[in-house]
Amino acid sequence: MNLPTGDRAYRPVDLAREHGISTQAVRNYERDGVLPAARRTPSGYRAYTALHAVALRAYLALVPAYGYGVAAEIMRAATRGDVDAALRAVDGGHAQLLRDRETLDAVEATVTVLTSAPAGSRPDRPLTVGALAHRIGVTPATLRKWERAGILTPARDRTRQRRYGPDDVRDAELAHLLRRGGYLLDHIATVMDQVRAAEGAAPLAASLDGWRQRLAARGRAMLVADGRLADYLAAAGR
């Protein structure tokens, strides 16, 4: 239901009804600064305007696209007239979505490697840091750097020397592949977390379609939300 425009005043219930939310939620949004402050009638009641209706539409569209925290940050900046801050938060959301897409691409590449690796291609006994470095063509210092980044999690023997088991070798080989593809260490660490959490290539592969669909839904939600935010900025004369 679209609220009419014009100079008439709207009660909290008028704004709430459009979205199926409570009147208390509308008052809370005003209190939190995501809606402009309402004027008060002589009897003390809130009197909202069409601008508040546009602001509420914008905020409720921003929530599924950017999350509650960022949506509130965007609208608080917009209502106080700090358009640069609002758009910077929008840019940050789009940048995060792009990083998430890149992570998904990296995970897909990882799944391809995992599922195509021949059986028995990994060592049957733990490797030392030097042996693993030689195996994949990097320096021991590189492996230690990857460990500090959370990419590798080798066990230690009684003398505190690193020992790399089959899963560690797999992770090192995948990390080397992704580094050659230009991925940063923190990005690779995220991929490794996904691999370990899935406990295998098959469960990880099965999750990829749903993951991509969720990213697409977020992207579409951002398109809608950005349009609603633009409507509010125009209505507010920002």
N, C-alpha and C positions, 0 to 999 in steps of 0.2 A: 504494500500500500504506500503510495507516495503522498506525503504531506503537501498541502497547498503552500504556495509561496505568498509573499505579501507582508504587510506590516502588523497583522494580527498577532496576538500573544497566544502562546501554547502552554498548557500545563505539563508537568512531568508525565502524566498519563498519556497525553497526546503523542509525545515523543516515544515513550516506552512501547505503546501499542504497535507501532510500525514494525518493531523488531522482536516482539514477544518477550521483552525483558521487564523487570520490575521497575516501578517508579523510584525505588531506593537506589537501584543501579544508576539511573540517570542522575540522581542527586550526588551519588558517589563520584561519577565521572566529572561532574562540575567541580566538586570538592578537590579532586586530584589534578585538576587543571587540564584535562583532555577535552573539556568543553569550555567555551568562554563563560565568564561569570554572567549569571542571569540578573536582570533587574528585578526589583521587588515592588509589588503593588503596595498601595497605602496600608493594606491589611497584613502585609508581610509575606504574601505568597510569591513564589517564583513565577516570573513571566518570561518564558522562552520565546525565541523568534525563529523565523525560517533559517537563519544562519546557524542556530543551534542544531536544527534538524540535519543540515548539511554536514556539520561537524560530527554529529553522532554517526551518520552513515559512513563518513570517512574512517572514524576510529574503529567501528565494528568490522569494516572491510580490511583494515590494517592488521587486526589481531590474528586472523588465520594465516596471513601472508608473512608477517614479521615476528609474531609472538607478542605476548602481552607487554613485556618490558619495552621492547623497541617501539611498538605501536604507541604506547604512552609517551615515550620520549619524543617521537615524531609530532604527536598532536600537541604536547605541551609547548614545544618550540614553535609550532605553527600558530597556536592561539596567542602566544606572546609576541608574534611578529618576527621571530628569528627564522626566516625562511632558509637561510644558509644551513643552520643547524638541522632543520627538518630534512632538507635534501641530503645532507651529509649522512644522516642516519639511514635514509632510503638507499643511498649509494652503498653503504656498508652492508645492508641486507642483500642487495644484488651481488655484491662481491662475495659474500658468504655462500650464496647459492651457486655461483660459478665455481668456488672452491669445492663445494660438495659434489658438483658434477665431475670435476677433475678427479676427485677421490674415487667416485664410482667408476670412471674410466680406468683408473689405475687398478682398482680391485678386479674389474673385468679382465684386464690384461694378466693380472696375477692368477685368476682362475684358469685362464687358458694355459698358462705355464704349468700350473699344478695338475691339471687333468691330462696334459700331454706328456708329463714326465714319465719315462719308462720305469717299470718296476725294478727295484734293486739298484737304482742309479745313485742312491745315497749311501754313505759309508755305514758299515755295521758296528763301528766302534767310535767313541768320541774322538774328535780332532782337537789338537792344540791350536792356539791362535795363529801360530806360524803356518801350520798345515792348512788351515782353512783359508788364510790369506793367499797362500800359494795356489790353492785349488780354484779360487774364483778370480785371481789376478788383481788383488788389492794389497795394500800394506797392512801389517798388524795395527798400526796407528789408526787406520781407517775403520777397522772393526771395533776398536775401542771407542772411537767417536760415535759409531752407530749404536753401541751399547749405551753410551751416555744419553743419546737421543731417544732411547726406549725402543729401538728397532730390534735389537738382539738382547736376549736374556739368558746367557750361558750359565751353566752350573759351575761350581768351583770344586776342585778336589781338596784333599787334605792339606796340600801345600798352598792353597788359595790360588792355584793356577786355573785359568779358564779351560773348560772342556765343552766342546760343541757337539751335541748329539744330532741325530738325523733331522729333527725339527729345526734346530738352530742352523744347520747347513741349508735347509730349505729357505729359512727366513733370510739368510745372508745372500743366497742366490737371487731371491726375489728382490731384495733391496738393491743389489748390484744392477739388476735389470731396470728397476725404476729410476735409479740414479742416472743410468745411461739415457733414459728417456727424459731427463731434465727435471724430475720431481725433487722437491726439497725434503730435507730430513724429517721435518715435522709432519709433512704430508705422508711420507713413507711410514712413519710410526703409526699414523692413523690406520693405514692399510693393514699393517701387521696386527694391530688390535682387532680388526675385522676378521682376519684370517684365523687368529687364535680363538676368538669368541665363537666362530662358526664351527670349530672343531672338525674341519675337513673341507675339501673342495666342493663336494656335492651339496651340503647344506648352504654353503656360501653362494654357489651358483644359483640355487633355488631362490635365494633372497633377492637376487639382482633385479628381477622384473618389478617386484613390489617397490624396491628402493627407487628405481627410475620413475615409476608412476607417482610416487610421493613427491619427488623433485619436480616433476611436470605439474602436479597439482599446485605446488607452492609457487611455481613460476606463473601459472595462470592467476592464482590469487593475488600475486603482486601486481599483475597488469590491472586487475579490477581495482585494487586498493590504490594504486598510483593515480588512476583516473578519478577516484572519489576524493583523494587528497587535492588533486588539481582543482576539482570543483570547489572545494572549501577555500583554497587559497584565492581563487577568482572571486568567490562570493564575499570574502573578507577584504578584498581589495589589496591583497598582498603582492 
